[in-house]
Amino acid sequence: MQRFRSPGGCQGFLTVFSAPRNLFVPPAANANALTRHIHRLQAFAQWKTTTALAACECAQNQTPSAQKKT
């Protein structure tokens, strides 16, 4: 397993990956399989919505190459 070269690298990794992890990992108090399943379904639905919105915003911000002035 590789280590981080600096504390800043570790912090950057944790900043990026903590939000999705917190979304998908169910709380420890939910010991029931059905509750965990429902939590996972809700997490995936929220993830789909978030990524669809981000993709839509990204597509709107890009200018098509056909409209560039030459």
PQR file with spaces between the fields and no chain letter, atoms N, CA, C, O and H, PARSE charges and radii, in Angstrom:
ATOM       1  N    MET     1       0.838   -1.177    0.000 -0.4000 1.5000
ATOM       2  CA   MET     1       0.000    0.000    0.000 -0.0000 2.0000
ATOM       3  C    MET     1       0.885    1.243    0.000  0.5500 1.7000
ATOM       4  O    MET     1       1.856    1.329    0.751 -0.5500 1.4000
ATOM       5  N    GLN     2       0.539    2.185   -0.838 -0.4000 1.5000
ATOM       6  CA   GLN     2       1.337    3.408   -0.934 -0.0000 2.0000
ATOM       7  C    GLN     2       0.911    4.401    0.136  0.5500 1.7000
ATOM       8  O    GLN     2      -0.229    4.404    0.599 -0.5500 1.4000
ATOM       9  H    GLN     2      -0.250    2.114   -1.448  0.4000 1.0000
ATOM      10  N    ARG     3       1.852    5.230    0.505 -0.4000 1.5000
ATOM      11  CA   ARG     3       1.577    6.272    1.495 -0.0000 2.0000
ATOM      12  C    ARG     3       1.466    7.612    0.799  0.5500 1.7000
ATOM      13  O    ARG     3       1.894    7.773   -0.344 -0.5500 1.4000
ATOM      14  H    ARG     3       2.779    5.228    0.128  0.4000 1.0000
ATOM      15  N    PHE     4       0.890    8.564    1.496 -0.4000 1.5000
ATOM      16  CA   PHE     4       0.821    9.922    0.973 -0.0000 2.0000
ATOM      17  C    PHE     4       2.175   10.581    1.163  0.5500 1.7000
ATOM      18  O    PHE     4       2.856   10.350    2.162 -0.5500 1.4000
ATOM      19  H    PHE     4       0.542    8.433    2.425  0.4000 1.0000
ATOM      20  N    ARG     5       2.553   11.390    0.211 -0.4000 1.5000
ATOM      21  CA   ARG     5       3.864   12.037    0.271 -0.0000 2.0000
ATOM      22  C    ARG     5       3.871   13.224    1.207  0.5500 1.7000
ATOM      23  O    ARG     5       4.924   13.619    1.708 -0.5500 1.4000
ATOM      24  H    ARG     5       2.000   11.577   -0.600  0.4000 1.0000
ATOM      25  N    SER     6       2.704   13.796    1.448 -0.4000 1.5000
ATOM      26  CA   SER     6       2.643   14.965    2.323 -0.0000 2.0000
ATOM      27  C    SER     6       1.299   14.984    3.042  0.5500 1.7000
ATOM      28  O    SER     6       0.343   14.359    2.584 -0.5500 1.4000
ATOM      29  H    SER     6       1.849   13.475    1.041  0.4000 1.0000
ATOM      30  N    PRO     7       1.220   15.689    4.156 -0.5600 1.5000
ATOM      31  CA   PRO     7      -0.077   15.826    4.837  0.2800 2.0000
ATOM      32  C    PRO     7      -1.115   16.516    3.951  0.5500 1.7000
ATOM      33  O    PRO     7      -2.307   16.230    4.059 -0.5500 1.4000
ATOM      34  N    GLY     8      -0.674   17.419    3.081 -0.4000 1.5000
ATOM      35  CA   GLY     8      -1.598   18.091    2.173 -0.0000 2.0000
ATOM      36  C    GLY     8      -2.220   17.130    1.173  0.5500 1.7000
ATOM      37  O    GLY     8      -3.393   17.260    0.822 -0.5500 1.4000
ATOM      38  H    GLY     8       0.295   17.652    2.994  0.4000 1.0000
ATOM      39  N    GLY     9      -1.429   16.164    0.718 -0.4000 1.5000
ATOM      40  CA   GLY     9      -1.959   15.150   -0.197 -0.0000 2.0000
ATOM      41  C    GLY     9      -3.009   14.286    0.465  0.5500 1.7000
ATOM      42  O    GLY     9      -4.024   13.947   -0.144 -0.5500 1.4000
ATOM      43  H    GLY     9      -0.476   16.058    1.003  0.4000 1.0000
ATOM      44  N    CYS    10      -2.766   13.938    1.697 -0.4000 1.5000
ATOM      45  CA   CYS    10      -3.735   13.152    2.461 -0.0000 2.0000
ATOM      46  C    CYS    10      -5.014   13.955    2.676  0.5500 1.7000
ATOM      47  O    CYS    10      -6.117   13.432    2.517 -0.5500 1.4000
ATOM      48  H    CYS    10      -1.941   14.213    2.192  0.4000 1.0000
ATOM      49  N    GLN    11      -4.859   15.226    3.039 -0.4000 1.5000
ATOM      50  CA   GLN    11      -6.024   16.075    3.280 -0.0000 2.0000
ATOM      51  C    GLN    11      -6.842   16.258    2.006  0.5500 1.7000
ATOM      52  O    GLN    11      -8.072   16.258    2.045 -0.5500 1.4000
ATOM      53  H    GLN    11      -3.963   15.651    3.168  0.4000 1.0000
ATOM      54  N    GLY    12      -6.162   16.411    0.894 -0.4000 1.5000
ATOM      55  CA   GLY    12      -6.870   16.545   -0.380 -0.0000 2.0000
ATOM      56  C    GLY    12      -7.670   15.298   -0.714  0.5500 1.7000
ATOM      57  O    GLY    12      -8.807   15.387   -1.176 -0.5500 1.4000
ATOM      58  H    GLY    12      -5.162   16.411    0.863  0.4000 1.0000
ATOM      59  N    PHE    13      -7.072   14.136   -0.480 -0.4000 1.5000
ATOM      60  CA   PHE    13      -7.771   12.880   -0.729 -0.0000 2.0000
ATOM      61  C    PHE    13      -9.000   12.760    0.162  0.5500 1.7000
ATOM      62  O    PHE    13     -10.083   12.413   -0.309 -0.5500 1.4000
ATOM      63  H    PHE    13      -6.148   14.064   -0.105  0.4000 1.0000
ATOM      64  N    LEU    14      -8.831   13.045    1.437 -0.4000 1.5000
ATOM      65  CA   LEU    14      -9.948   12.921    2.372 -0.0000 2.0000
ATOM      66  C    LEU    14     -11.059   13.912    2.067  0.5500 1.7000
ATOM      67  O    LEU    14     -12.236   13.594    2.233 -0.5500 1.4000
ATOM      68  H    LEU    14      -7.951   13.327    1.819  0.4000 1.0000
ATOM      69  N    THR    15     -10.701   15.099    1.627 -0.4000 1.5000
ATOM      70  CA   THR    15     -11.703   16.108    1.301 -0.0000 2.0000
ATOM      71  C    THR    15     -12.567   15.654    0.138  0.5500 1.7000
ATOM      72  O    THR    15     -13.784   15.838    0.152 -0.5500 1.4000
ATOM      73  H    THR    15      -9.745   15.358    1.492  0.4000 1.0000
ATOM      74  N    VAL    16     -11.939   15.059   -0.871 -0.4000 1.5000
ATOM      75  CA   VAL    16     -12.679   14.649   -2.063 -0.0000 2.0000
ATOM      76  C    VAL    16     -13.525   13.408   -1.806  0.5500 1.7000
ATOM      77  O    VAL    16     -14.661   13.333   -2.272 -0.5500 1.4000
ATOM      78  H    VAL    16     -10.951   14.909   -0.883  0.4000 1.0000
ATOM      79  N    PHE    17     -12.996   12.444   -1.078 -0.4000 1.5000
ATOM      80  CA   PHE    17     -13.665   11.157   -0.964 -0.0000 2.0000
ATOM      81  C    PHE    17     -14.516   10.976    0.292  0.5500 1.7000
ATOM      82  O    PHE    17     -15.203    9.963    0.423 -0.5500 1.4000
ATOM      83  H    PHE    17     -12.073   12.505   -0.699  0.4000 1.0000
ATOM      84  N    SER    18     -14.485   11.928    1.211 -0.4000 1.5000
ATOM      85  CA   SER    18     -15.289   11.747    2.418 -0.0000 2.0000
ATOM      86  C    SER    18     -16.775   11.977    2.154  0.5500 1.7000
ATOM      87  O    SER    18     -17.615   11.307    2.754 -0.5500 1.4000
ATOM      88  H    SER    18     -13.927   12.751    1.104  0.4000 1.0000
ATOM      89  N    ALA    19     -17.109   12.907    1.269 -0.4000 1.5000
ATOM      90  CA   ALA    19     -18.518   13.193    1.002 -0.0000 2.0000
ATOM      91  C    ALA    19     -19.235   12.006    0.355  0.5500 1.7000
ATOM      92  O    ALA    19     -20.307   11.632    0.832 -0.5500 1.4000
ATOM      93  H    ALA    19     -16.426   13.451    0.781  0.4000 1.0000
ATOM      94  N    PRO    20     -18.699   11.394   -0.710 -0.5600 1.5000
ATOM      95  CA   PRO    20     -19.388   10.216   -1.256  0.2800 2.0000
ATOM      96  C    PRO    20     -19.412    9.041   -0.280  0.5500 1.7000
ATOM      97  O    PRO    20     -20.390    8.294   -0.233 -0.5500 1.4000
ATOM      98  N    ARG    21     -18.357    8.877    0.487 -0.4000 1.5000
ATOM      99  CA   ARG    21     -18.336    7.779    1.438 -0.0000 2.0000
ATOM     100  C    ARG    21     -19.429    7.949    2.487  0.5500 1.7000
ATOM     101  O    ARG    21     -20.118    6.990    2.837 -0.5500 1.4000
ATOM     102  H    ARG    21     -17.563    9.484    0.448  0.4000 1.0000
ATOM     103  N    ASN    22     -19.583    9.172    2.986 -0.4000 1.5000
ATOM     104  CA   ASN    22     -20.605    9.422    3.994 -0.0000 2.0000
ATOM     105  C    ASN    22     -22.005    9.211    3.437  0.5500 1.7000
ATOM     106  O    ASN    22     -22.931    8.893    4.182 -0.5500 1.4000
ATOM     107  H    ASN    22     -19.023    9.950    2.702  0.4000 1.0000
ATOM     108  N    LEU    23     -22.159    9.387    2.136 -0.4000 1.5000
ATOM     109  CA   LEU    23     -23.455    9.171    1.516 -0.0000 2.0000
ATOM     110  C    LEU    23     -23.805    7.692    1.462  0.5500 1.7000
ATOM     111  O    LEU    23     -24.949    7.317    1.719 -0.5500 1.4000
ATOM     112  H    LEU    23     -21.406    9.645    1.531  0.4000 1.0000
ATOM     113  N    PHE    24     -22.831    6.845    1.131 -0.4000 1.5000
ATOM     114  CA   PHE    24     -23.124    5.436    0.879 -0.0000 2.0000
ATOM     115  C    PHE    24     -23.011    4.527    2.100  0.5500 1.7000
ATOM     116  O    PHE    24     -23.619    3.457    2.115 -0.5500 1.4000
ATOM     117  H    PHE    24     -21.901    7.149    0.923  0.4000 1.0000
ATOM     118  N    VAL    25     -22.265    4.912    3.106 -0.4000 1.5000
ATOM     119  CA   VAL    25     -22.106    4.052    4.280 -0.0000 2.0000
ATOM     120  C    VAL    25     -23.258    4.313    5.242  0.5500 1.7000
ATOM     121  O    VAL    25     -23.423    5.439    5.711 -0.5500 1.4000
ATOM     122  H    VAL    25     -21.771    5.781    3.094  0.4000 1.0000
ATOM     123  N    PRO    26     -24.053    3.296    5.544 -0.5600 1.5000
ATOM     124  CA   PRO    26     -25.190    3.513    6.447  0.2800 2.0000
ATOM     125  C    PRO    26     -24.725    3.728    7.885  0.5500 1.7000
ATOM     126  O    PRO    26     -23.646    3.270    8.262 -0.5500 1.4000
ATOM     127  N    PRO    27     -25.523    4.415    8.680 -0.5600 1.5000
ATOM     128  CA   PRO    27     -25.169    4.594   10.085  0.2800 2.0000
ATOM     129  C    PRO    27     -25.050    3.248   10.797  0.5500 1.7000
ATOM     130  O    PRO    27     -25.729    2.286   10.438 -0.5500 1.4000
ATOM     131  N    ALA    28     -24.195    3.189   11.792 -0.4000 1.5000
ATOM     132  CA   ALA    28     -23.946    1.929   12.497 -0.0000 2.0000
ATOM     133  C    ALA    28     -25.174    1.442   13.260  0.5500 1.7000
ATOM     134  O    ALA    28     -25.304    0.248   13.532 -0.5500 1.4000
ATOM     135  H    ALA    28     -23.643    3.970   12.083  0.4000 1.0000
ATOM     136  N    ALA    29     -26.067    2.351   13.604 -0.4000 1.5000
ATOM     137  CA   ALA    29     -27.249    1.968   14.373 -0.0000 2.0000
ATOM     138  C    ALA    29     -28.233    1.149   13.539  0.5500 1.7000
ATOM     139  O    ALA    29     -29.085    0.454   14.091 -0.5500 1.4000
ATOM     140  H    ALA    29     -25.962    3.320   13.383  0.4000 1.0000
ATOM     141  N    ASN    30     -28.118    1.229   12.215 -0.4000 1.5000
ATOM     142  CA   ASN    30     -29.034    0.483   11.352 -0.0000 2.0000
ATOM     143  C    ASN    30     -28.533   -0.947   11.180  0.5500 1.7000
ATOM     144  O    ASN    30     -27.751   -1.229   10.272 -0.5500 1.4000
ATOM     145  H    ASN    30     -27.425    1.794   11.766  0.4000 1.0000
ATOM     146  N    ALA    31     -28.981   -1.846   12.049 -0.4000 1.5000
ATOM     147  CA   ALA    31     -28.529   -3.227   11.987 -0.0000 2.0000
ATOM     148  C    ALA    31     -29.449   -4.087   11.119  0.5500 1.7000
ATOM     149  O    ALA    31     -29.085   -5.200   10.740 -0.5500 1.4000
ATOM     150  H    ALA    31     -29.617   -1.617   12.786  0.4000 1.0000
ATOM     151  N    ASN    32     -30.620   -3.579   10.810 -0.4000 1.5000
ATOM     152  CA   ASN    32     -31.590   -4.322   10.036 -0.0000 2.0000
ATOM     153  C    ASN    32     -31.196   -4.316    8.554  0.5500 1.7000
ATOM     154  O    ASN    32     -30.838   -3.266    8.020 -0.5500 1.4000
ATOM     155  H    ASN    32     -30.915   -2.674   11.118  0.4000 1.0000
ATOM     156  N    ALA    33     -31.257   -5.461    7.891 -0.4000 1.5000
ATOM     157  CA   ALA    33     -30.876   -5.559    6.484 -0.0000 2.0000
ATOM     158  C    ALA    33     -31.797   -4.736    5.591  0.5500 1.7000
ATOM     159  O    ALA    33     -31.334   -4.134    4.621 -0.5500 1.4000
ATOM     160  H    ALA    33     -31.547   -6.314    8.324  0.4000 1.0000
ATOM     161  N    LEU    34     -33.073   -4.699    5.895 -0.4000 1.5000
ATOM     162  CA   LEU    34     -34.011   -3.926    5.093 -0.0000 2.0000
ATOM     163  C    LEU    34     -33.717   -2.434    5.203  0.5500 1.7000
ATOM     164  O    LEU    34     -33.781   -1.717    4.204 -0.5500 1.4000
ATOM     165  H    LEU    34     -33.448   -5.188    6.682  0.4000 1.0000
ATOM     166  N    THR    35     -33.397   -1.961    6.395 -0.4000 1.5000
ATOM     167  CA   THR    35     -33.067   -0.556    6.594 -0.0000 2.0000
ATOM     168  C    THR    35     -31.801   -0.190    5.823  0.5500 1.7000
ATOM     169  O    THR    35     -31.729    0.879    5.218 -0.5500 1.4000
ATOM     170  H    THR    35     -33.344   -2.543    7.207  0.4000 1.0000
ATOM     171  N    ARG    36     -30.815   -1.064    5.842 -0.4000 1.5000
ATOM     172  CA   ARG    36     -29.579   -0.809    5.085 -0.0000 2.0000
ATOM     173  C    ARG    36     -29.841   -0.788    3.593  0.5500 1.7000
ATOM     174  O    ARG    36     -29.272    0.025    2.863 -0.5500 1.4000
ATOM     175  H    ARG    36     -30.874   -1.933    6.334  0.4000 1.0000
ATOM     176  N    HIS    37     -30.705   -1.685    3.143 -0.4000 1.5000
ATOM     177  CA   HIS    37     -31.043   -1.745    1.720 -0.0000 2.0000
ATOM     178  C    HIS    37     -31.742   -0.457    1.283  0.5500 1.7000
ATOM     179  O    HIS    37     -31.416    0.107    0.239 -0.5500 1.4000
ATOM     180  H    HIS    37     -31.167   -2.345    3.735  0.4000 1.0000
ATOM     181  N    ILE    38     -32.690    0.000    2.074 -0.4000 1.5000
ATOM     182  CA   ILE    38     -33.404    1.239    1.756 -0.0000 2.0000
ATOM     183  C    ILE    38     -32.436    2.420    1.764  0.5500 1.7000
ATOM     184  O    ILE    38     -32.506    3.289    0.896 -0.5500 1.4000
ATOM     185  H    ILE    38     -32.955   -0.458    2.923  0.4000 1.0000
ATOM     186  N    HIS    39     -31.540    2.449    2.739 -0.4000 1.5000
ATOM     187  CA   HIS    39     -30.530    3.516    2.794 -0.0000 2.0000
ATOM     188  C    HIS    39     -29.678    3.525    1.532  0.5500 1.7000
ATOM     189  O    HIS    39     -29.401    4.588    0.976 -0.5500 1.4000
ATOM     190  H    HIS    39     -31.483    1.742    3.445  0.4000 1.0000
ATOM     191  N    ARG    40     -29.265    2.357    1.083 -0.4000 1.5000
ATOM     192  CA   ARG    40     -28.435    2.253   -0.116 -0.0000 2.0000
ATOM     193  C    ARG    40     -29.195    2.699   -1.353  0.5500 1.7000
ATOM     194  O    ARG    40     -28.626    3.370   -2.215 -0.5500 1.4000
ATOM     195  H    ARG    40     -29.490    1.494    1.534  0.4000 1.0000
ATOM     196  N    LEU    41     -30.483    2.337   -1.459 -0.4000 1.5000
ATOM     197  CA   LEU    41     -31.291    2.775   -2.602 -0.0000 2.0000
ATOM     198  C    LEU    41     -31.433    4.298   -2.625  0.5500 1.7000
ATOM     199  O    LEU    41     -31.338    4.922   -3.682 -0.5500 1.4000
ATOM     200  H    LEU    41     -30.945    1.792   -0.759  0.4000 1.0000
ATOM     201  N    GLN    42     -31.658    4.882   -1.459 -0.4000 1.5000
ATOM     202  CA   GLN    42     -31.776    6.337   -1.373 -0.0000 2.0000
ATOM     203  C    GLN    42     -30.449    7.016   -1.723  0.5500 1.7000
ATOM     204  O    GLN    42     -30.432    8.055   -2.383 -0.5500 1.4000
ATOM     205  H    GLN    42     -31.735    4.375   -0.601  0.4000 1.0000
ATOM     206  N    ALA    43     -29.355    6.430   -1.281 -0.4000 1.5000
ATOM     207  CA   ALA    43     -28.044    6.996   -1.571 -0.0000 2.0000
ATOM     208  C    ALA    43     -27.763    6.978   -3.069  0.5500 1.7000
ATOM     209  O    ALA    43     -27.262    7.960   -3.617 -0.5500 1.4000
ATOM     210  H    ALA    43     -29.369    5.586   -0.744  0.4000 1.0000
ATOM     211  N    PHE    44     -28.080    5.868   -3.737 -0.4000 1.5000
ATOM     212  CA   PHE    44     -27.859    5.795   -5.176 -0.0000 2.0000
ATOM     213  C    PHE    44     -28.767    6.754   -5.929  0.5500 1.7000
ATOM     214  O    PHE    44     -28.352    7.338   -6.929 -0.5500 1.4000
ATOM     215  H    PHE    44     -28.487    5.070   -3.292  0.4000 1.0000
ATOM     216  N    ALA    45     -29.998    6.924   -5.466 -0.4000 1.5000
ATOM     217  CA   ALA    45     -30.901    7.880   -6.108 -0.0000 2.0000
ATOM     218  C    ALA    45     -30.360    9.300   -5.971  0.5500 1.7000
ATOM     219  O    ALA    45     -30.388   10.075   -6.926 -0.5500 1.4000
ATOM     220  H    ALA    45     -30.336    6.449   -4.653  0.4000 1.0000
ATOM     221  N    GLN    46     -29.871    9.634   -4.788 -0.4000 1.5000
ATOM     222  CA   GLN    46     -29.301   10.961   -4.577 -0.0000 2.0000
ATOM     223  C    GLN    46     -28.041   11.140   -5.418  0.5500 1.7000
ATOM     224  O    GLN    46     -27.824   12.211   -5.985 -0.5500 1.4000
ATOM     225  H    GLN    46     -29.848    9.004   -4.012  0.4000 1.0000
ATOM     226  N    TRP    47     -27.212   10.107   -5.506 -0.4000 1.5000
ATOM     227  CA   TRP    47     -25.988   10.179   -6.303 -0.0000 2.0000
ATOM     228  C    TRP    47     -26.314   10.388   -7.781  0.5500 1.7000
ATOM     229  O    TRP    47     -25.661   11.181   -8.459 -0.5500 1.4000
ATOM     230  H    TRP    47     -27.389    9.237   -5.046  0.4000 1.0000
ATOM     231  N    LYS    48     -27.331    9.671   -8.280 -0.4000 1.5000
ATOM     232  CA   LYS    48     -27.742    9.831   -9.675 -0.0000 2.0000
ATOM     233  C    LYS    48     -28.203   11.249   -9.949  0.5500 1.7000
ATOM     234  O    LYS    48     -27.834   11.838  -10.965 -0.5500 1.4000
ATOM     235  H    LYS    48     -27.862    9.027   -7.729  0.4000 1.0000
ATOM     236  N    THR    49     -29.005   11.801   -9.055 -0.4000 1.5000
ATOM     237  CA   THR    49     -29.495   13.164   -9.211 -0.0000 2.0000
ATOM     238  C    THR    49     -28.348   14.161   -9.210  0.5500 1.7000
ATOM     239  O    THR    49     -28.305   15.068  -10.041 -0.5500 1.4000
ATOM     240  H    THR    49     -29.305   11.323   -8.229  0.4000 1.0000
ATOM     241  N    THR    50     -27.426   13.995   -8.282 -0.4000 1.5000
ATOM     242  CA   THR    50     -26.295   14.917   -8.162 -0.0000 2.0000
ATOM     243  C    THR    50     -25.403   14.869   -9.392  0.5500 1.7000
ATOM     244  O    THR    50     -25.015   15.910   -9.922 -0.5500 1.4000
ATOM     245  H    THR    50     -27.461   13.258   -7.607  0.4000 1.0000
ATOM     246  N    THR    51     -25.079   13.674   -9.846 -0.4000 1.5000
ATOM     247  CA   THR    51     -24.196   13.560  -11.009 -0.0000 2.0000
ATOM     248  C    THR    51     -24.896   14.019  -12.281  0.5500 1.7000
ATOM     249  O    THR    51     -24.244   14.556  -13.176 -0.5500 1.4000
ATOM     250  H    THR    51     -25.395   12.828   -9.416  0.4000 1.0000
ATOM     251  N    ALA    52     -26.195   13.823  -12.381 -0.4000 1.5000
ATOM     252  CA   ALA    52     -26.932   14.293  -13.555 -0.0000 2.0000
ATOM     253  C    ALA    52     -26.943   15.820  -13.591  0.5500 1.7000
ATOM     254  O    ALA    52     -26.785   16.416  -14.656 -0.5500 1.4000
ATOM     255  H    ALA    52     -26.725   13.387  -11.654  0.4000 1.0000
ATOM     256  N    LEU    53     -27.127   16.455  -12.435 -0.4000 1.5000
ATOM     257  CA   LEU    53     -27.110   17.913  -12.379 -0.0000 2.0000
ATOM     258  C    LEU    53     -25.729   18.449  -12.718  0.5500 1.7000
ATOM     259  O    LEU    53     -25.609   19.441  -13.438 -0.5500 1.4000
ATOM     260  H    LEU    53     -27.255   15.972  -11.570  0.4000 1.0000
ATOM     261  N    ALA    54     -24.693   17.809  -12.211 -0.4000 1.5000
ATOM     262  CA   ALA    54     -23.328   18.247  -12.493 -0.0000 2.0000
ATOM     263  C    ALA    54     -23.010   18.093  -13.978  0.5500 1.7000
ATOM     264  O    ALA    54     -22.371   18.964  -14.567 -0.5500 1.4000
ATOM     265  H    ALA    54     -24.790   17.004  -11.626  0.4000 1.0000
ATOM     266  N    ALA    55     -23.447   17.000  -14.582 -0.4000 1.5000
ATOM     267  CA   ALA    55     -23.199   16.784  -16.003 -0.0000 2.0000
ATOM     268  C    ALA    55     -23.956   17.810  -16.841  0.5500 1.7000
ATOM     269  O    ALA    55     -23.447   18.291  -17.853 -0.5500 1.4000
ATOM     270  H    ALA    55     -23.966   16.292  -14.103  0.4000 1.0000
ATOM     271  N    CYS    56     -25.161   18.139  -16.419 -0.4000 1.5000
ATOM     272  CA   CYS    56     -25.969   19.115  -17.136 -0.0000 2.0000
ATOM     273  C    CYS    56     -25.318   20.505  -17.065  0.5500 1.7000
ATOM     274  O    CYS    56     -25.246   21.209  -18.072 -0.5500 1.4000
ATOM     275  H    CYS    56     -25.574   17.748  -15.596  0.4000 1.0000
ATOM     276  N    GLU    57     -24.850   20.890  -15.890 -0.4000 1.5000
ATOM     277  CA   GLU    57     -24.181   22.181  -15.727 -0.0000 2.0000
ATOM     278  C    GLU    57     -22.899   22.229  -16.544  0.5500 1.7000
ATOM     279  O    GLU    57     -22.574   23.250  -17.150 -0.5500 1.4000
ATOM     280  H    GLU    57     -24.909   20.318  -15.072  0.4000 1.0000
ATOM     281  N    CYS    58     -22.184   21.128  -16.555 -0.4000 1.5000
ATOM     282  CA   CYS    58     -20.923   21.076  -17.302 -0.0000 2.0000
ATOM     283  C    CYS    58     -21.195   21.220  -18.796  0.5500 1.7000
ATOM     284  O    CYS    58     -20.457   21.916  -19.493 -0.5500 1.4000
ATOM     285  H    CYS    58     -22.449   20.299  -16.063  0.4000 1.0000
ATOM     286  N    ALA    59     -22.230   20.580  -19.288 -0.4000 1.5000
ATOM     287  CA   ALA    59     -22.566   20.647  -20.706 -0.0000 2.0000
ATOM     288  C    ALA    59     -23.019   22.052  -21.090  0.5500 1.7000
ATOM     289  O    ALA    59     -22.750   22.500  -22.204 -0.5500 1.4000
ATOM     290  H    ALA    59     -22.830   20.014  -18.722  0.4000 1.0000
ATOM     291  N    GLN    60     -23.696   22.750  -20.194 -0.4000 1.5000
ATOM     292  CA   GLN    60     -24.162   24.100  -20.494 -0.0000 2.0000
ATOM     293  C    GLN    60     -23.002   25.096  -20.517  0.5500 1.7000
ATOM     294  O    GLN    60     -23.052   26.082  -21.251 -0.5500 1.4000
ATOM     295  H    GLN    60     -23.915   22.386  -19.289  0.4000 1.0000
ATOM     296  N    ASN    61     -21.968   24.851  -19.728 -0.4000 1.5000
ATOM     297  CA   ASN    61     -20.833   25.773  -19.652 -0.0000 2.0000
ATOM     298  C    ASN    61     -19.867   25.623  -20.814  0.5500 1.7000
ATOM     299  O    ASN    61     -19.056   26.518  -21.052 -0.5500 1.4000
ATOM     300  H    ASN    61     -21.928   24.050  -19.131  0.4000 1.0000
ATOM     301  N    GLN    62     -19.930   24.529  -21.536 -0.4000 1.5000
ATOM     302  CA   GLN    62     -19.016   24.309  -22.652 -0.0000 2.0000
ATOM     303  C    GLN    62     -19.582   24.946  -23.914  0.5500 1.7000
ATOM     304  O    GLN    62     -20.778   24.860  -24.192 -0.5500 1.4000
ATOM     305  H    GLN    62     -20.589   23.802  -21.343  0.4000 1.0000
ATOM     306  N    THR    63     -18.713   25.575  -24.655 -0.4000 1.5000
ATOM     307  CA   THR    63     -19.149   26.145  -25.927 -0.0000 2.0000
ATOM     308  C    THR    63     -18.798   25.175  -27.040  0.5500 1.7000
ATOM     309  O    THR    63     -17.690   24.641  -27.062 -0.5500 1.4000
ATOM     310  H    THR    63     -17.741   25.645  -24.429  0.4000 1.0000
ATOM     311  N    PRO    64     -19.706   24.941  -27.950 -0.5600 1.5000
ATOM     312  CA   PRO    64     -19.424   24.012  -29.059  0.2800 2.0000
ATOM     313  C    PRO    64     -18.311   24.564  -29.939  0.5500 1.7000
ATOM     314  O    PRO    64     -18.203   25.776  -30.123 -0.5500 1.4000
ATOM     315  N    SER    65     -17.494   23.685  -30.476 -0.4000 1.5000
ATOM     316  CA   SER    65     -16.359   24.096  -31.295 -0.0000 2.0000
ATOM     317  C    SER    65     -16.829   24.670  -32.632  0.5500 1.7000
ATOM     318  O    SER    65     -16.086   25.412  -33.275 -0.5500 1.4000
ATOM     319  H    SER    65     -17.582   22.700  -30.327  0.4000 1.0000
ATOM     320  N    ALA    66     -18.029   24.345  -33.053 -0.4000 1.5000
ATOM     321  CA   ALA    66     -18.542   24.853  -34.319 -0.0000 2.0000
ATOM     322  C    ALA    66     -18.840   26.350  -34.258  0.5500 1.7000
ATOM     323  O    ALA    66     -18.869   27.014  -35.294 -0.5500 1.4000
ATOM     324  H    ALA    66     -18.633   23.743  -32.530  0.4000 1.0000
ATOM     325  N    GLN    67     -19.063   26.889  -33.059 -0.4000 1.5000
ATOM     326  CA   GLN    67     -19.396   28.283  -32.917 -0.0000 2.0000
ATOM     327  C    GLN    67     -18.176   29.183  -32.695  0.5500 1.7000
ATOM     328  O    GLN    67     -18.321   30.399  -32.565 -0.5500 1.4000
ATOM     329  H    GLN    67     -19.040   26.350  -32.217  0.4000 1.0000
ATOM     330  N    LYS    68     -17.003   28.609  -32.651 -0.4000 1.5000
ATOM     331  CA   LYS    68     -15.793   29.399  -32.434 -0.0000 2.0000
ATOM     332  C    LYS    68     -15.497   30.251  -33.667  0.5500 1.7000
ATOM     333  O    LYS    68     -15.695   29.821  -34.804 -0.5500 1.4000
ATOM     334  H    LYS    68     -16.884   27.622  -32.756  0.4000 1.0000
ATOM     335  N    LYS    69     -15.020   31.464  -33.413 -0.4000 1.5000
ATOM     336  CA   LYS    69     -14.664   32.362  -34.497 -0.0000 2.0000
ATOM     337  C    LYS    69     -13.287   31.987  -35.027  0.5500 1.7000
ATOM     338  O    LYS    69     -12.380   31.666  -34.259 -0.5500 1.4000
ATOM     339  H    LYS    69     -14.860   31.813  -32.490  0.4000 1.0000
ATOM     340  N    THR    70     -13.141   32.032  -36.341 -0.4000 1.5000
ATOM     341  CA   THR    70     -11.839   31.731  -36.941 -0.0000 2.0000
ATOM     342  C    THR    70     -11.302   32.912  -37.691  0.5500 1.7000
ATOM     343  O    THR    70     -10.213   32.838  -38.261 -0.5500 1.4000
ATOM     344  H    THR    70     -13.878   32.293  -36.964  0.4000 1.0000
